[in-house]
Amino acid sequence: MSKDKISSSGNLKFAKQDLSKVDMRGQDLRFADFRGTILINANLSETNLTEADLREADCQGTDFRKANLQGTFLRDANLRSADLSLVTNLLAIDVESAYIDKETKFPTYIQIKWKTEREYSCKDIIPREKNGRREKERRFKDKARIWGNRRKASERRVEEDRRAAAKKLKEKQDKAKKAKGAKKK
């Protein structure tokens, strides 16, 4: 399928196919299955990849410029030397689950700090509102999409308080048992 134009009107299952150098520019590939697909040097610029599955896909050198990556699954995808500049809806947490290198180009709203050749940290640069504040709970909401419904911080605190109270009660009971045992002797 090298250098072909693919129609998005048919079946969107491309799993484990060799689509090297394919031109899918401007296609609507929502919910497409690219698991394990070889997309080396493919052109996916201006495509709609909303909720597409690119897990374990080899996208080395692929052009994603101006693509919509909202909800795209990128776990274990090879994005080395890929051009992700100008993509929309890409999250730092999605980048952390993929393989990248220093040649990978990112949009300006994602910051990569390299610690070593293989280790890096990645974070979203959240734009400030007019009043100078950042959006509230954005990072928490982003993680919730990947890891399922998570409890709010206040709910975790309540649970921690219950655990602490139970631990104190157990310590008090143990202390009382020791005191009773010492009186009997």
C-alpha positions in Angstrom: 0.0 0.0 0.0 3.0 2.2 -0.5 2.3 5.8 -1.6 -1.4 5.2 -2.0 -4.3 7.4 -1.1 -6.6 5.6 1.3 -10.4 6.2 1.4 -11.8 6.5 4.8 -15.3 5.5 3.8 -14.6 1.7 4.1 -13.3 -0.5 6.9 -11.0 1.5 9.3 -9.0 -1.6 10.5 -5.4 -1.3 9.5 -4.0 -3.4 12.3 -0.6 -5.0 11.7 -0.3 -3.8 8.1 2.7 -2.3 6.4 1.6 1.3 5.4 5.0 2.7 5.0 5.1 6.0 3.0 1.3 6.0 2.6 -0.4 9.4 2.0 -3.5 9.8 4.2 -3.4 13.6 4.2 -6.7 15.2 5.2 -8.5 11.8 5.8 -11.2 11.3 8.5 -9.7 8.4 10.5 -11.8 8.6 13.6 -11.7 5.4 15.7 -9.3 3.8 13.2 -7.4 0.7 14.4 -3.6 1.1 13.7 -2.4 -1.3 16.4 1.0 -2.7 15.4 0.9 -1.0 12.0 4.0 0.1 10.2 3.6 3.7 9.3 7.2 4.7 8.7 7.5 8.0 6.9 3.7 8.1 6.3 1.9 11.4 5.7 -0.9 11.8 8.3 -0.9 15.6 8.2 -4.3 17.3 8.6 -6.0 14.0 9.5 -8.7 13.5 12.2 -7.3 10.8 14.4 -9.8 11.3 17.2 -9.9 8.1 19.4 -7.7 6.3 16.9 -5.7 3.3 18.3 -2.0 3.7 17.5 -0.7 1.4 20.2 2.5 -0.3 19.3 2.5 1.3 15.8 5.8 2.2 14.2 5.4 5.8 13.2 9.0 6.7 12.8 9.4 9.8 10.7 5.7 10.1 10.2 4.2 13.6 9.5 1.4 14.4 11.9 1.3 18.2 11.3 -2.1 19.8 11.9 -3.6 16.4 12.9 -6.3 16.1 15.6 -5.0 13.6 18.2 -7.8 14.0 20.7 -8.1 10.7 22.7 -5.6 8.9 20.4 -4.0 5.9 22.1 -0.2 6.2 21.7 1.0 3.6 24.3 4.2 2.0 23.0 4.0 3.8 19.7 7.3 4.6 18.1 7.2 8.3 17.5 11.0 8.7 16.9 11.7 11.5 14.4 8.0 12.1 13.9 6.7 15.6 13.2 4.0 16.4 15.8 4.4 20.2 15.4 1.0 21.9 15.0 -1.0 18.9 16.1 -4.1 19.6 18.2 -5.3 17.9 21.4 -2.1 16.1 22.2 -1.4 15.6 25.9 1.9 15.2 27.7 0.6 12.0 29.4 0.1 10.5 25.9 3.6 11.4 24.9 5.0 9.8 28.0 3.5 6.4 27.0 5.2 6.4 23.6 8.8 6.1 22.4 10.4 9.4 21.3 13.8 10.8 20.6 15.4 14.3 20.4 14.5 14.6 16.7 10.8 14.2 17.4 9.1 17.6 16.9 6.4 18.7 19.4 3.8 21.4 19.5 4.7 24.5 21.5 2.2 23.6 24.3 4.2 20.5 25.3 7.6 20.9 27.0 10.2 18.1 26.9 13.2 18.2 29.2 15.9 15.6 28.4 17.7 14.1 31.4 19.8 11.6 29.5 19.7 10.2 26.0 16.6 8.0 26.9 15.2 9.7 30.0 13.0 12.8 29.8 10.2 14.6 31.5 7.2 15.9 29.7 4.5 18.4 30.7 1.7 20.4 29.3 2.2 24.1 29.3 -1.3 25.3 30.4 -2.1 28.7 29.0 -3.1 31.3 31.5 -6.5 33.0 31.5 -6.9 36.8 31.2 -7.0 37.1 35.0 -3.5 35.3 35.2 -4.8 32.0 36.6 -4.4 28.6 35.0 -7.3 26.3 34.2 -8.3 24.4 37.4 -7.8 20.6 37.6 -6.8 20.3 34.0 -4.0 17.8 34.6 -6.2 15.7 36.9 -8.9 15.5 34.2 -6.4 14.4 31.6 -5.1 11.5 33.7 -8.7 10.4 34.4 -9.3 9.8 30.7 -6.5 7.3 30.6 -6.7 5.6 34.0 -10.5 5.5 34.3 -12.6 7.3 36.8 -10.4 8.3 39.7 -11.5 9.7 43.0 -11.2 13.4 43.8 -8.5 14.5 46.1 -11.1 15.3 48.8 -12.4 11.7 48.7 -8.9 10.4 49.0 -8.3 12.7 52.1 -11.5 11.4 53.8 -10.3 7.8 53.2 -6.8 8.6 54.6 -8.5 10.2 57.6 -10.5 7.0 58.2 -7.4 4.8 57.9 -5.5 7.1 60.3 -8.4 6.9 62.8 -8.6 3.1 62.5 -4.8 2.8 63.0 -5.0 5.0 66.2 -7.9 2.9 67.5 -5.9 -0.3 66.9 -2.8 1.1 68.7 -5.0 2.2 71.6 -6.5 -1.3 71.9 -3.1 -2.9 71.7 -1.8 -0.6 74.4 -4.8 -1.5 76.6 -4.1 -5.3 76.0 -0.5 -4.8 77.0 -1.5 -2.9 80.2 -4.0 -5.6 81.1 -1.3 -8.3 80.5 1.2 -6.4 82.7 -1.4 -6.1 85.6 -2.0 -9.9 85.6 1.7 -10.6 86.0 
